[in-house]
Amino acid sequence: MSTIQTIPLKTIKGEDTSLGDYAGKVVLAVNVASKCGLTPQYEGLEKLYGAYKDQGLVVAGFPANDFGAQEPGSNEEIATFCTTNFGVEFPMFEKITVTGADKHPLYAALTGAVPTAQGSEGGFREKLVGYGITPAPEPEVLWNFEKFLIARDGSVAARFSPDTAPDDAALVAAIESELAK
């Protein structure tokens, strides 16, 4: 197993786990939030999971309250929100910190492995600045719904900006490429 696959995690229900439980699968790790303009991506992430899970894709949701306090709920509230509003069946993990000095070791490893997100050449970063938000510098996660594609061997294959939709052609192509390996 890779280092990323051995980092201790907890499910949204508080059970001990790690991405090692998904060794041999392709994992799309996404930091999520319930009160963000990008929250509707939950629907697309669930569709992506449904379309590719039988081929070995796992979408892994990591709630975080790091950006605009857009995930204020408890783990139980988050789980209920995701199930009720978006029918989320993909694995969800406990709320963590994904940026800054207290970031979870998983996100330290992910951002260290791939410091720049595809699709972040200006676009979304500039939108945040336009809203009066000063984004953290790379390699930090830019905002909610940033996506890390983890290969079957546990290496980080790609990173996509928060505004990359789950059905974006480049994201889907990267997932299909990793699933084919």
FENFEN-V84507 format. One line per field, one symbol per residue. ss: DSSP state (h for helix, s for strand, l for the rest). psi: psi as a letter, one per 30 degrees, with the letter a starting at -180 (. if undefined). A space follows every 50 residues. Layout:
ss->???
psi->???
This chain:
ss->llhhhhllsssllllsslhhhhlllsssssssllllllllhhhhhhhhhh hhhhhlssssssssllllllllllhhhhhhhhhhhhllllssssssllll llllhhhhhhhhhllllsllllhhhhhhhhllllllllllllllllssss lllllsssssllllllllhhhhhhhhhhhll
psi->kleeffkklklfggkkalfffgkflkkjkkklkfhlffeffeeeeeeeee efeffgkkkjkjkkgfjghgiflleeeeeeeeeefghkflkkllklkfla fgkkeefeeefeejfkkkggidceeeeeefggkjkklkglkeakgkkkjk leggljelkklegjlfgkeeeeeeeeeeff.
